[in-house]
């Protein structure tokens, strides 16, 4: 792999991972996990008037600025302290622990990831995610670094996320489209300590890199990126 950021926009994530993993021959096993998105916030919570006001203002701020919903909500919340319960919703973390699927490296580079994704569709209520934690020779655990960008698809945004990727993946990366945004995979495996440094470096580029995504990866102790186009939990204006 080149040390540059390889633009593989147009390939699916499973296809790109097959290409990437074929160059990492020390890997013996990769891990996938099935996940189901949380219900939308307005479904999970019976909003008080104050909470609904914060929710509406956050949606408007997100529309005007491009911030993520939670960044917009947290900026709005000091104006409405009686809506402090929303802080508990911001802390909700759904773990992949105990839901891993193991896949041998030889299978992963021979279409195994694509076959694992075949049972998931855009209408499914479940997604399949790729986990950063891989098993190498001798049972050694390493991480394939990855990030989710918070930048809608456009030529200017592609240029800026490429520039960010060049800085957080010094050994090179591949850049892909992710729904309406982008994500990237590094081309070099990291130790546990190097993985934490990577997350910290990536956080310096929030909000171009998704801040909440990185926070959840730190809590989990590994990264995950969705492979399938299954349903997501939308933050939308209630009808």
N, C-alpha and C positions, 0 to 999 in steps of 0.2 A: 504494500500500500504506500502511496505517496504521503509525504508529510503535509501536503496541502489539503484543503477541504474539497473533497470530491463531491460534485453536485450530481446526485443520482435521482433528482426530481424526475418523476415519471415511472420509476420502479416502485413496486409495493414494498412495504417494510419487510415482509417475509423473504422476498427476492433479494433485497439488499443485504439482509442479515446472512443469507446463504453465501453471498459473495464475500462479505466481511469475514465470516467465521472460517472460510476456507483458507484464509491467510494466517489463522491463529491455531496452528497445529498442536500447540501444547494443551488446548482445551480438550477434555474428554466428555464433558456433559454440560448441557445448558438446561435452563429451567424456564418453564412457562407457567402461567397461573390464570385461572378463570376468575373473572371479577364481574360483579353486578353493580351498576351505579346506584348511589343513594337516590331516593326520590327528590324531586325538586324542593328547594328550601321552603317555598310557600305551601307545599304539601306536607312536609315534615313538621312545620310549626303552625300553630293556630295563632296568627299574628295579633298582637295588640295594636292599637291605633298608632302608638309610637314606633313599633317595629315595622309596621307597614309603611310608615312615612320614611324611615331609613331605607327600606328596601326600594321604594320608588325613587328616592333621591339617588341611591347608588346606581340604579339602572340608567338614570338620566346622565349621571357623571360618567359612567362607562361609555355611553353612546357618544358623549362630547369629547372624551379624552382618549379612548381606547384602553383605559386601565382595565384590569380584570375586575370582575364583580366584587370579590372580597377586598381588594385594595380600595375600591371605591366605597364600599360599605364601611370599612374601618376609618377612612378619612371623614366620613359623614357622621359616624357614631358620636364623637365628642359633642356635637351640636344637640344630640338627643340622648343624654345619659340614661334616661329611664328605659332605653331599649338595650340595656347592657346584656340581656340574655342572648343577644346575637353573638356575643363572644364565645358562648358555649358551642354554638353551631359552627363557628369558624374553627374550633379545635377538633371537630370530629375527624378521626382517622380510621380508615378501613384497611386492615392488614391483609397481606397475602399469605402470611404464615399459616402453614398447614394445608394450603390449597395448591401447592406446586405440582407441576407435571414435569417429569424428568425426560430428557431427550438426548440420546447419544450424539456426539459430535458428527460421526459419520452419517447419521440419519439427518441431522440438521442441515448439512451442506448438500444433501441429495434430495431436497424438496420436503423434508420432514416437517419443517415449520409451516410451509404452505398447506401440507395435508392436515396438520393440526388445526389450521384456521378454517378449513373447508366447511365445517359444521356451523359456522357463525355467519350471520348475515346482518344487513342494516336493520332488519326488523327484529332481530334477536334482542332479548333483554339482558344478554350476557356478552362480555367481551373477553378476548384472550390477550394477555399481556406477556411481553418478554421481560425477564428479570435480569438485572445486571450481574447477579452473582453466578459465576460459572465454576465448574470443578475442573482442575487441571491435573496433570500427571502427579501421582502420589497422593491424590486427594486434596491438594492445595486449593484453597478458595481464592479466587480473584474476581475483580469487577470489570465489566465492560462499561465504561462511562457513557452516559447518555443524558440528554437534556431535552426538555420541551420548551419551545419558544412561545412567547405571547406576542405574536406579530402576524397580522392578517396577510394573506398571500398577495404579493405585489412585487414588481421588479425592484423598487427602492428597498422594501423590507427584506427581500432576498439578499440584497447586497449587504445590508447591515447585519443580518443574522450570520451571513458568511464571515464577515469581519469579526463578530463576536466569537464564532466557532474557532477561528484561527487563533484566538487568544486563550481560550479555555481548553483547547485540544492541541497542545504544542506538537504532538506526534502525528497529527492528522485526524480527519474525521470524514464521515459521509453525511450529507445533508439531504433530507427527504421532506416531501410535503406530508403534513399530518392534518387531515381534514381541511380546515380553513387556515391552518398555520404551518409551522415547520417543526421538525425535530432533527436531532443529530446523534450519531453514534461515534465514539472515539475508535481509533484503530489500534490502540495499545491497552493491554490489561493493566489494572492498577491493584496495588496492595490495599489493605484496609485503611492504613494511615493516608496513603496517597488518594484514596477515594474520598475521604473526608476533606482533604485539601482541595480536591477538584470541586466538591459541592460548594465550599466556601468561596472559591474563585468565581464560580458561576453566579453566585448570589450577588457579587459586585456588579453584575450586569442586569439585575432586575430594574425595571419591569420588562426589558426585552426578553430576558429569560424569565420564565414563570416562577415567581417567588414562592407561591403556595406549593407548587409542584416540588420544588427543592426542599421546602420544609418537611413535606410528607416523606420524601426519600431519606432525610436524616432520621426521622422518627422510625422509619421502617428498617434502616440500616442497609438499604440497597435501593437501586433505581428500578423503575418499571415503566415501560411504554406500551401503549395499546397497539395491537397488531391488526385487529379486526374492526370493521365499520359498525359494530353493534351500537345499540342505543346509548346515549350519554344522558347525564342528568342536567337538563337545561335550566339556566336561571333566566326565567322569562317573566314578563309582566302578567300577573294573574288576570283572568277574564272576569 
